[in-house]
Amino acid sequence: MIILGTKGYLYQLAILTLVCTQCGNPSAHTLRKRVTKFTLFFVPLFPVSTKYMTQCTFCGAESKVSSEQAEQLQAQDAGGPGNGRPYGQPPQQHQQPYQQ
């Protein structure tokens, strides 16, 4: 007996401030990636489909986004506050310890 199937995985990629197309409010939107993987004996083997979407945190409306748009939105968020440094600040240079 062979057990085949699919399983969905949801990844949160970024949180962005955008104007919602549904309610028109500037609010936080989560950028999410949904990957459906083929499974054999409950072990995920390879992705079958990948979809990107944004969801408004104000009204809950979801909209589909292409993979190119998702990459652009992630690049836009790279300087944001969610990366452990102040907004717009470049990454700190780590100095090597002094050796004699």
C-alpha positions in Angstrom: 0.0 0.0 0.0 1.5 3.3 -1.1 0.2 6.6 0.5 0.4 9.6 -1.8 -0.9 13.1 -1.3 -0.1 16.8 -1.0 0.5 19.1 1.9 0.4 22.9 2.0 3.0 25.1 3.7 2.4 28.8 4.5 5.4 31.1 4.9 5.3 34.7 6.1 7.9 36.6 4.1 7.5 40.2 5.1 5.2 42.8 6.7 4.8 45.9 4.5 2.8 49.1 4.8 0.7 49.4 1.6 -2.6 51.0 0.6 -5.2 48.3 0.5 -7.0 48.0 -2.9 -10.2 46.8 -1.1 -10.7 49.3 1.8 -8.3 52.1 0.7 -6.6 52.4 4.0 -2.8 52.5 4.4 -2.1 49.6 6.7 0.2 46.7 7.3 0.0 43.9 4.8 1.6 40.5 5.2 3.4 39.0 2.2 2.9 35.2 2.3 4.1 32.3 0.2 2.0 29.2 -0.1 3.8 26.0 -1.3 2.0 22.8 -2.0 4.3 19.8 -1.9 3.8 16.2 -3.1 4.1 13.7 -0.3 4.9 10.0 -0.3 4.3 8.2 3.0 3.7 11.6 4.6 7.2 12.8 3.6 7.2 16.0 1.5 9.3 15.4 -1.6 9.0 18.3 -4.1 6.9 21.4 -4.6 3.9 21.1 -6.9 2.8 24.8 -6.8 3.9 28.1 -5.3 1.6 31.1 -4.9 2.3 34.5 -3.4 -0.4 36.7 -1.8 -0.7 39.8 0.4 -3.3 40.2 3.1 -4.5 43.5 4.6 -4.4 43.5 8.4 -7.2 46.1 8.5 -9.9 44.5 6.5 -8.5 41.0 5.8 -8.7 41.2 2.0 -6.2 39.0 0.1 -4.8 39.7 -3.3 -2.6 37.5 -5.4 0.9 38.7 -6.3 3.3 37.4 -9.0 6.7 36.0 -8.0 8.4 39.0 -9.5 6.2 41.4 -7.5 6.9 39.4 -4.4 10.6 39.6 -4.9 10.3 43.4 -5.4 8.2 43.7 -2.2 10.8 41.7 -0.2 13.6 43.9 -1.5 11.6 46.9 -0.5 11.2 45.5 3.0 14.9 44.6 3.3 15.6 48.0 4.9 12.6 47.9 7.2 12.4 47.6 11.0 11.9 43.9 11.0 15.6 43.1 10.3 17.0 44.1 13.7 18.2 47.6 12.8 16.5 51.0 12.5 14.5 51.8 9.4 16.7 52.7 6.5 20.0 52.1 8.3 22.7 50.1 6.5 23.9 46.8 8.1 26.7 47.3 10.6 30.2 46.2 9.7 31.5 43.5 12.0 35.1 44.1 12.9 37.6 41.3 13.3 39.2 40.8 16.7 42.7 42.3 17.1 45.4 39.7 16.7 49.1 40.1 17.4 
